[in-house]
Amino acid sequence: MYPCNLIAGFDPLVLNHLKPNLMKKIFTNISACLIIMLMISCSKEDTKLNSEQLFFSFKTPEWERSIPCDKIKFPPDNQISEEISYVQASSISTNASFTFSFPADSSAMASASNIKSYGIVGYQNTDNMKSFSISMKLNKKGPEDPKYRLISLDGFSDKDYNKVTSIEYVDSDSKYANFIIKGNYKMKMLVIGGEKEEFQHVTGSYCIKLNTYKK
């Protein structure tokens, strides 16, 4: 398992290597997947998670990792609007990152209607509610240059989805209400940096603790 560090922001180096039409697609077409991640919750038995049970994992044709997320805080402070927050988390050791948006307040997060499958969106597309995207190295021995990467693309089908399996309230403090979110995903990712257009199919799962504004 590899350490994961929270990053709030975007990755301009990756975006610089995208074709204009793809950039437009990534930033304008919003499916709803990540709320997905945020809307996932663990069962009541999982509420008493130990540190090794909070994680984000991925599996590509060339490598796979499970990244512990017990030391990461996901506050709702980065906001697209009053109703929507977003976070971006990145693992330094694996150079993999994911971005997602979610309801900023606890009442919206707790809705049972959030537990379902959502579409995948282009990498770092957080312009709207329920967006989920990923970027990672092509393989574990690959170059660190961000132009040699895999990035998520828009899609929603039996081969492209982010499925929120549960969302459960855990506890709260004076400012935040905290939820455990659990889910799994599957997607086709674009290989950037190569001489020709290539794709790889990636799968994964997650169980993370998310903070929302207490309402």
Backbone as a ProteinNet text record, in pm:
[ID]
protein_1_A
[PRIMARY]
MYPCNLIAGFDPLVLNHLKPNLMKKIFTNISACLIIMLMISCSKEDTKLNSEQLFFSFKTPEWERSIPCDKIKFPPDNQISEEISYVQASSISTNASFTFSFPADSSAMASASNIKSYGIVGYQNTDNMKSFSISMKLNKKGPEDPKYRLISLDGFSDKDYNKVTSIEYVDSDSKYANFIIKGNYKMKMLVIGGEKEEFQHVTGSYCIKLNTYKK
[TERTIARY]
86.5	0	90.6	42.9	126.9	59.8	141	83.4	12.2	-90.7	-170.5	-176.4	-149.5	-149.6	-256.3	-324.7	-431.6	-377	-430.8	-393.5	-521.5	-528	-644.9	-602.1	-646.2	-607.3	-609.4	-550.4	-551.2	-410	-397.4	-268.7	-248	-195.9	-182.4	-88.7	9.4	102.8	32.4	-63.3	-139.7	-228.4	-293.7	-387	-316.6	-193.2	-119.9	-95.9	-103	-75	-201.5	-315.8	-440.1	-471.7	-535.5	-577.7	-690.5	-700.3	-802.6	-943.2	-979.5	-1115.5	-1137.8	-1033.5	-1046.2	-1056.8	-978.6	-986.3	-1127.2	-1183.1	-1317.8	-1416.8	-1399.9	-1489.8	-1476.9	-1351.7	-1326.5	-1385.4	-1378	-1422.2	-1567.4	-1634.9	-1773	-1872.6	-1830	-1923.6	-1917.7	-2023.1	-2022.3	-2117.4	-2069	-2150.9	-2161.9	-2198.9	-2194.9	-2134	-2014.8	-1966.4	-1907.1	-1850.6	-1775.1	-1853.3	-1957	-2033.7	-2053.6	-2024	-2018.7	-1925.7	-1806.6	-1712.3	-1751.9	-1815.9	-1848.3	-1971.6	-2038.8	-2164.2	-2162.8	-2055.7	-2041.3	-2034.3	-2086.3	-2069.6	-2048.7	-1991.7	-1968.1	-2083.8	-2095.6	-2200.5	-2173.8	-2269.4	-2251.4	-2130.6	-2099.2	-1979.8	-1855.2	-1863.3	-1747.1	-1729.1	-1828.9	-1816.2	-1700	-1669	-1556.6	-1434.2	-1402.3	-1291.3	-1157.6	-1064.5	-928.8	-858.4	-736.5	-667.1	-644.1	-633.5	-604.8	-729.1	-845.8	-968.8	-1013.7	-950	-977.8	-875.4	-921.2	-826.9	-886.7	-798.2	-837	-748.6	-809.1	-729.2	-755.4	-658.2	-675.2	-600.9	-645.7	-580.8	-584.4	-466.2	-454.3	-401.4	-392.3	-335.4	-189.8	-121.1	21.7	59.3	-26.6	7.1	-117.7	-105.5	-216.2	-163.4	-242	-204.1	-329.4	-312.9	-415.1	-351	-404.2	-343.2	-421	-358.2	-428.2	-463.3	-581.7	-627.8	-672	-623.5	-666.5	-617.7	-510.2	-455.4	-498.2	-584.2	-627.9	-759.9	-768.6	-893.7	-955.3	-1083.6	-1154.8	-1258.4	-1216.5	-1311.2	-1383.4	-1499	-1576.3	-1538.5	-1421.2	-1385.6	-1361.6	-1317.6	-1301.4	-1436.8	-1494.5	-1630.9	-1643.6	-1723.6	-1759.1	-1874.9	-1963.4	-2077.9	-2115.2	-2220.9	-2263.4	-2307.1	-2354.2	-2404.9	-2301.4	-2194	-2100.2	-1957.7	-1896	-1755	-1677.6	-1544	-1463.7	-1331.6	-1271.6	-1138.4	-1056.8	-925.2	-834	-731.5	-715.4	-618.2	-515.2	-389.9	-282.4	-182.6	-137.2	-36.1	100.2	191.2	324.4	400.6	390.5	469.1	421.2	290.9	239	211.9	209.8	181.2	41.9	-49.2	-188.6	-273	-375.1	-461.6	-605.8	-697.7	-838.2	-902.4	-1001.2	-1073.2	-1222.3	-1292	-1436.7	-1509.2	-1633.7	-1718.2	-1834	-1892.1	-1993.1	-2077.2	-2188.6	-2273.3	-2196.8	-2204.6	-2130.8	-2193.8	-2324.7	-2388.5	-2436.6	-2448.2	-2475.6	-2614	-2712.2	-2847.6	-2854.4	-2783.7	-2780.8	-2700.7	-2593.4	-2509.7	-2583.7	-2667.6	-2734.5	-2848.6	-2885.5	-2998.2	-2971.5	-3067.4	-3053.2	-3046.1	-3094.7	-3093.7	-2952.4	-2854.7	-2715.9	-2650.8	-2709.4	-2650.5	-2693.8	-2607.9	-2636.8	-2510.5	-2521.4	-2408.2	-2411.5	-2292.7	-2278.1	-2180.7	-2178.1	-2083.9	-1945.3	-1845.9	-1708.4	-1692.1	-1611	-1587.4	-1439.5	-1409.6	-1271.7	-1192.5	-1063.6	-978.3	-991	-1015.2	-1025.3	-1148.1	-1246.4	-1371	-1453.5	-1453.9	-1530.4	-1626.2	-1675.6	-1762	-1903.8	-1937.5	-2075.1	-2078.8	-2198.4	-2216.9	-2189.6	-2142	-2129.1	-2024.3	-1911.6	-1808	-1692.2	-1636.1	-1528.3	-1430.3	-1300.7	-1200.9	-1069.6	-983.6	-856.7	-745.1	-622.3	-501.5	-394.3	-308.6	-202	-90.9	21.9	131.7	88.6	153.5	121.5	152.3	264.1	299.4	392.3	419.1	494.8	638.9	694	831	836.1	720.5	711.6	778	803.4	866.1	775.7	834.2	756.7	698.8	748.7	697.8	546.7	467.9	322.1	261	339	279.8	263.5	332.7	316.6	224.7	94.9	-0.4	-126.7	-208.9	-344.5	-439.5	-539.7	-639	-779.3	-872.8	-1010.4	-1078.3	-1178.9	-1257.9	-1405.8	-1486.5	-1630.3	-1689.4	-1778	-1844	-1937.5	-2043.9	-2136.7	-2200.3	-2157	-2206.7	-2171.4	-2188.7	-2150.1	-1998.9	-1925.4	-1779.4	-1720.6	-1805.2	-1760.5	-1859.1	-1824.4	-1915.8	-1842.1	-1903.3	-1857.6	-1979.5	-1975.1	-2090.8	-2074.3	-2159.9	-2161.9	-2245	-2183.1	-2253.3	-2314.1	-2260.3	-2320.3	-2266.7	-2348.1	-2312.2	-2365	-2277.7	-2323.7	-2266.9	-2354.7	-2313.7	-2230.2	-2118.8	-2030	-2036.8	-2004.5	-2005.8	-2000.9	-1991.5	-1985.3	-1914.4	-1873.3	-1817.8	-1894.5	-1840.1	-1912.6	-1933.4	-1849.6	-1855.5	-1894.9	-1841.9	-1859.6	-1942.2	-2013.8	-2076.1	-1996.4	-1955.9	-1863.8	-1933.5	-1897.2	-1958	-1850.6	-1880.9	-1796.8	-1860.9	-1782.6	-1833.3	-1758.6	-1833	-1773.5	-1827.1	-1738.8	-1783.8	-1677.7	-1711.6	-1617.8	-1640.3	-1542.3	-1551.5	-1483.7	-1518.7	-1457.5	-1456.5	-1348.4	-1342.3	-1238.6	-1259.5	-1160.1	-1079.2	-944.7	-858.6	-770.9	-745.1	-662.7	-515.7	-430.7	-285.5	-236.8	-179.5	-126.7	25.9	85.2	230.6	284.5	200.3	244.6	237.5	283.6	284.8	149.5	64.9	-67.4	-170.8	-297.8	-404.4	-424.1	-411.7	-428.1	-516	-577.3	-663.9	-633.1	-661.8	-651.5	-774.6	-815.8	-930.4	-881	-938.4	-893.9	-1012.8	-988.8	-1091.2	-1036.7	-1124.8	-1079	-1194.4	-1160.7	-1261.3	-1207.5	-1291.6	-1249.2	-1341.1	-1288.7	-1365.4	-1299.1	-1363.6	-1302.2	-1396.4	-1337.8	-1416.1	-1424.2	-1545	-1568.3	-1636.5	-1591.4	-1650.9	-1747.5	-1862.7	-1957.2	-1994.3	-2045	-2088.9	-2211.8	-2208.7	-2317	-2443	-2551.6	-2680.1	-2789.9
-117.5	0	123.1	229.8	345.7	470.2	564.7	684.3	770.6	842.2	926.6	1065.9	1170	1305.7	1388.1	1473.9	1554	1673.9	1696.9	1812.2	1882.4	2012.8	2087.3	2169.3	2130.8	2203.9	2117.6	2168.7	2097.6	2070.6	1990.8	1945	2001.4	2124.5	2187.8	2113.9	2040.6	1969.5	1861.3	1794.4	1692.5	1757.6	1867.4	1931.7	1988.8	2031.2	2089.8	1990.8	1862.9	1761.4	1705.2	1761.7	1715.1	1792.7	1725.7	1792.5	1889	2002.8	2103.1	2046.6	1958.9	1904.6	1815.4	1745.8	1660.5	1745.5	1855.5	1945.8	2002.3	2041.1	2096.6	1994.2	1871	1763.8	1738.7	1735.4	1706.9	1813.4	1939.9	2047.7	2088.6	2034.4	2075.3	1962.3	1838.8	1726	1666.2	1680.6	1634.1	1518.9	1405.5	1286.8	1290.5	1212.8	1233.3	1118.6	1114.7	992.2	1010.8	1123.1	1119.5	1140.4	1203.1	1216.2	1079.8	1010.4	869.9	837	881.1	844.4	903.2	1015.5	1080.5	1026.6	951.1	904.1	761.6	716.2	579.6	565	463.2	448.9	306	283.8	146.6	99.3	-27.8	-84.4	-48.7	-76.8	-39.8	-107.8	-227.3	-293.5	-216.7	-151.3	-80.1	55.5	102.6	234.5	240.3	128.3	121.9	74	150.6	112.1	132.9	43	70.7	141.1	188.3	270.9	200.2	68.6	-4.1	-23	13.4	-7.3	115.4	230.2	349	352	346.3	328.9	374.8	385.6	405.2	311.2	228.4	131.4	141.3	94	87.5	-33.8	-81.8	-193.2	-167.3	-156.6	-138.3	-269.4	-281.3	-402.9	-425.7	-319.4	-329.1	-324.4	-268.4	-263.2	-230.4	-247.8	-219.1	-178.9	-99.3	-53.7	-28.7	-41.5	-0.8	103.4	223.7	337.1	368.3	359.8	390.4	538.7	568.7	707.7	745.2	673.5	699.3	832.6	888.1	1013.3	1134.1	1111.6	1221	1277.5	1409	1475.2	1528.9	1508.8	1554.9	1660	1783.1	1887.6	1943.8	2007.4	2062.5	2206	2251.1	2392.5	2440.6	2352.4	2391.4	2377.8	2490	2486.3	2538.3	2467.8	2511	2609.2	2583.6	2669.5	2647.3	2711	2692.2	2549	2481.2	2344.7	2236.7	2270.5	2168.5	2194.9	2094.2	2098.9	1998	2009.4	1910.6	1888.8	1774.4	1746	1677	1691.1	1614.4	1550.9	1421	1349.8	1284.6	1287.4	1232.9	1156.4	1043.8	962.5	994	1042.2	1078.4	955.9	846.3	727.7	660.1	665.6	601.7	701.8	830.7	936.4	920.3	863.1	849.3	951.9	1003.8	1101	1086.1	1127.3	1128.4	1258.3	1302.1	1425.2	1395	1455.1	1436.2	1550.4	1568.9	1671.2	1604.5	1676.7	1614.8	1722.6	1686.7	1783.8	1847.4	1977.1	2046.5	2030.2	2009.5	1999.2	1857.6	1828.8	1692.8	1642.1	1729.7	1684.8	1630.7	1695.4	1648	1519.2	1509.5	1390.4	1267.4	1285.1	1172.3	1112.4	1174.6	1126	987.3	897.1	760.4	757.4	862.2	867	875.3	904.9	914.2	778	675.2	541	476.6	486.2	434	444.6	412.8	423.7	558.4	613.5	740.6	723.3	821.3	816.9	862.8	825.7	873.2	1002.2	1094.5	1218.9	1235.5	1325.8	1355.1	1404.9	1377.8	1409.1	1554.1	1572.9	1700.3	1781.6	1719.8	1789	1797.3	1912.5	1929.7	2047	2070.6	2184.7	2166.1	2047.4	2021.8	1911.6	1884.9	1781.5	1642.5	1554	1411.6	1381.2	1449.5	1420.2	1344.5	1248.7	1163.9	1137.2	1158.2	1137.1	1090.6	1032.8	976.3	1004.2	1014.3	1020.5	938.5	869	789.7	761.9	713.2	673.3	555.9	543.5	434.8	299.3	291.1	169.2	205	110.5	141.3	181.6	142.5	178.5	291.3	345.7	447.8	578.6	665.6	794.6	884.1	972.9	1063.6	1178.6	1199.3	1305	1289.3	1391.5	1378.3	1359.2	1377.1	1355.7	1206.2	1120.3	975.5	925	934.3	902.5	838.8	792.3	749.3	852.8	894.4	988	936.9	965.1	920.7	1002	940.1	1003.7	996.4	1082.1	1078.3	945.4	890.5	766.9	715.2	648.9	587.2	466	347	221.6	110.3	-14.8	-125.4	-139.1	-61.9	-64.2	67.9	166.1	297.5	347.6	332.3	375	390.6	465.5	477.4	443.2	332.9	283.7	309.9	393.9	419.6	309.4	232.9	119.1	150.4	250.1	287.9	422.1	490.6	618.3	613.6	634.3	625.1	736.9	799.1	901.2	835.3	899.2	843.5	923.4	1052.5	1138.1	1283.4	1375.7	1517.5	1595.8	1716.9	1809.3	1940.1	2049.2	2175.8	2228.4	2184.2	2237.9	2134.7	2011.5	1911.4	1790.8	1732.7	1601	1506.3	1392.8	1303.3	1175.9	1134.4	1017	919.8	791.6	689.7	654.8	661.1	637.6	521.2	433.1	313.6	290.7	246.2	220.7	152.7	131.2	71.5	134	121.3	185.9	102.7	134.2	74	181.7	190.4	294.3	265.5	327.4	325.7	453.5	440.9	557.3	578.2	704.5	741.4	742.3	682.8	689	815.9	908.1	1030.3	1027.1	1086.1	1089.2	992.5	902.8	805.4	860.3	781	824.2	805.7	719.4	698	690.7	704.4	701.3	559.7	544.4	414.2	427.8	315.7	314.6	192.4	203.8	90.5	88.7	-30	-43.6	-58.6	21.9	28.8	5.4	-66.5	-89.8	-51.4	-39.3	-7.4	5	34.5	52.6	150.3	189.8	285.6	279.9	324.2	344.4	461.6	576.9	698.5	769.4	854.6	933.7	1076.3	1126.7	1257.5	1351.9	1477.7	1579.5	1667.1	1697.5	1791.7	1896.1	2009.9	2111.2	2061.6	2079.2	2030.1	2113.6	2046.7	2116	2047.5
0	0	0	-64	-85.5	-30.5	25.3	85.3	-16.7	30.3	-57.6	2.6	-74.7	-24.8	-94.9	-18.4	-74.4	-148.7	-266.6	-346.6	-387.6	-370.2	-416.7	-536.3	-654.1	-773	-894.9	-1003.9	-1130.4	-1178.9	-1278.1	-1330.2	-1470.1	-1483.6	-1614	-1706.8	-1653.6	-1740.2	-1819.8	-1755.6	-1827.1	-1931.5	-1893.2	-1984.2	-2106	-2091	-2202.1	-2313.9	-2285.4	-2385.9	-2449.1	-2414.5	-2473.4	-2599.7	-2694.8	-2816.5	-2781.5	-2853.7	-2823.6	-2815.6	-2910.5	-2908.4	-2787.7	-2742.9	-2625.1	-2499.5	-2494.5	-2379.8	-2367	-2481.2	-2478.7	-2426.6	-2471	-2428.2	-2279.7	-2231.7	-2091	-2000.6	-2043.1	-1956.3	-1976.8	-2074.9	-2095.7	-2079.1	-2099.8	-2089.9	-1950.3	-1874.2	-1735.7	-1714	-1683.8	-1652	-1501.9	-1425.7	-1285.1	-1216.4	-1191.9	-1132	-998.8	-974.4	-856.6	-732.4	-748	-628.9	-581.2	-670	-659.5	-549	-566.2	-465.6	-336.2	-347.8	-227.2	-168.8	-242.8	-193.9	-156.4	-140.7	-111.5	36	90.4	231.7	265.3	379.5	417.6	503.7	519.2	602.4	746.8	836	975.4	1035.4	988.5	1039.7	997.3	880.9	829	894.4	967.1	1025.6	1122.9	1182.9	1274.5	1197.4	1094.3	1007.7	1075.7	1051.3	1094.8	980.5	1004.3	906.2	774	773.6	651.2	564.4	614	538.4	459.9	482	402.3	290	166.3	55.9	-76.5	-175.3	-314.9	-395.9	-481.7	-556.9	-706.7	-785.3	-930.2	-985	-1099.9	-1167.8	-1317.7	-1379.3	-1523.5	-1582.4	-1715.3	-1773.7	-1734.5	-1687.9	-1659.6	-1512.3	-1426.9	-1284.8	-1203.1	-1070	-979.5	-842.2	-771.6	-638.3	-554.2	-422.2	-326.6	-236.1	-235.7	-166.3	-38.6	77.7	202.8	211.3	257.6	266.2	407.4	507.4	643.9	698.7	642.4	694.1	610.9	513.4	427.2	476.3	478.4	512.5	383.3	366.5	247.9	288.7	320.1	358.8	236.4	257.2	145.6	111.3	154.5	142.9	0.1	-90.4	-230.4	-298.5	-337.1	-387.6	-530.4	-609.9	-744.1	-733.6	-638.6	-609.5	-463.6	-417.1	-278.9	-252	-356.5	-340.3	-367.6	-439.6	-486.8	-439	-379.2	-341	-425.3	-425.1	-497.1	-423.9	-446.9	-395.1	-502.8	-491	-575.4	-483.3	-492.5	-410.1	-500.1	-455.9	-538.7	-453.3	-504.2	-437.5	-496.8	-414.7	-462.2	-510.6	-438.7	-474.1	-602.2	-629.2	-751	-862.4	-827.7	-925.1	-985.7	-909.4	-952.7	-877.6	-942.3	-876.6	-923.3	-838.3	-877.3	-830.4	-903.3	-872.9	-869.1	-773.2	-773.8	-705.1	-741.5	-681.3	-608.6	-512.3	-425.8	-357.2	-296.9	-227.2	-111.2	-100.5	4.1	141.8	148.4	279.6	309.8	436.2	482.5	443.2	438.4	404.8	262.7	170.3	31.7	20.4	94.5	89.3	140.6	238.6	303.9	222.3	112.2	33	-25.2	-9.6	-61.3	-213.3	-278.6	-425	-481.2	-397.2	-442.3	-463.8	-410.3	-420.4	-551.4	-651	-784.9	-869.6	-996.7	-1089.2	-1159.6	-1185.8	-1254.8	-1370.7	-1457.5	-1568.2	-1526.3	-1604.5	-1585.8	-1665.3	-1616.4	-1690.2	-1721.8	-1814	-1850.6	-1731.3	-1731	-1616.2	-1571.4	-1441.1	-1372.1	-1409.9	-1463.1	-1492.9	-1365.3	-1301.7	-1178.1	-1191.4	-1311	-1334.8	-1282	-1238.8	-1197.3	-1092.1	-1042.5	-941.2	-998	-913.6	-946.2	-1051.8	-1051.3	-1150.6	-1086.8	-1158.9	-1109.6	-1222.3	-1197.7	-1302.4	-1240.9	-1323.7	-1277.1	-1376.8	-1324.8	-1406.4	-1335.3	-1411.5	-1350	-1450.2	-1398.9	-1486.7	-1573.5	-1688.1	-1780	-1716.8	-1643.8	-1571.3	-1456.4	-1367.8	-1246.5	-1273.3	-1389.1	-1423.4	-1525.4	-1557.1	-1661	-1620.9	-1717.6	-1691.3	-1608.4	-1530.7	-1447.8	-1529.4	-1650	-1735.5	-1749.9	-1710.7	-1712.4	-1850.2	-1956.4	-2088.8	-2117.8	-2043.3	-2058.3	-1948	-1973.1	-1867.5	-1923.7	-1831.3	-1862.7	-1803.8	-1879.5	-1827.2	-1860.4	-1772	-1793.1	-1902.7	-1966.1	-2071.1	-2034.2	-2095.9	-2072.2	-2117	-2037.5	-2077.3	-1969.7	-2011.8	-1917.3	-1984.8	-1944.8	-2000.8	-1903.5	-1945.4	-1858.2	-1848	-1930.2	-1926.3	-1877.5	-1854.5	-1806.9	-1701.8	-1576	-1470.2	-1337.7	-1248.3	-1110.3	-1024.5	-956.9	-882.1	-733.1	-679.5	-536.2	-471.5	-385.5	-325.8	-189.6	-119.1	9.1	56.9	133.7	196.2	338.3	433.4	572	657.8	732.5	828.9	938.3	975	1077.2	1206.6	1198.8	1316.4	1270.1	1365.1	1329.9	1439.2	1403.6	1501.6	1486.7	1535.6	1531.3	1389.8	1295.6	1158.7	1054.1	1065.9	961.4	1006.1	910.8	927.8	840	893.5	823.8	775.9	653.8	592.4	544.1	550	488.2	354.4	248.3	113.5	50.7	-10.9	-68.4	-209.4	-300.5	-436.9	-521.3	-648	-743	-880.2	-967.1	-1097.7	-1206.1	-1328.5	-1446.7	-1554.8	-1633.5	-1736.2	-1843.6	-1958.8	-2065.6	-2053	-2049.3	-2031.8	-2154.9	-2183.9	-2298.3	-2259.8	-2342.5	-2323.5	-2391.7	-2315.8	-2376.3	-2374.2	-2474.8	-2485.9	-2589	-2639.1	-2738	-2879.6	-2974.7	-3113.7	-3180.8	-3126	-3183.1	-3071.9	-3108.2	-3009.2	-2956.6	-2825.3	-2761.5	-2638.1	-2598.5	-2481.3	-2394.9	-2265.3	-2173.9	-2083.7	-2043.2	-1953.8	-1810	-1721.2	-1581.8	-1488.7	-1380.3	-1278.7	-1141.7	-1043.2	-908.9	-811.1	-686.4	-581.9	-478.3	-384.8	-283.5	-162.2	-51.4	71.1	141.6	141.9	194.7	292.1	373.9	468.2	415.2	401.6	341.7	439.3	441.7	527.4	447.4	504.9	444.8	549.5	504.3	599.4	674.9	802.8	888	868	832.1	810.7	891.4
[MASK]
+++++++++++++++++++++++++++++++++++++++++++++++++++++++++++++++++++++++++++++++++++++++++++++++++++++++++++++++++++++++++++++++++++++++++++++++++++++++++++++++++++++++++++++++++++++++++++++++++++++++++++++++++++++++

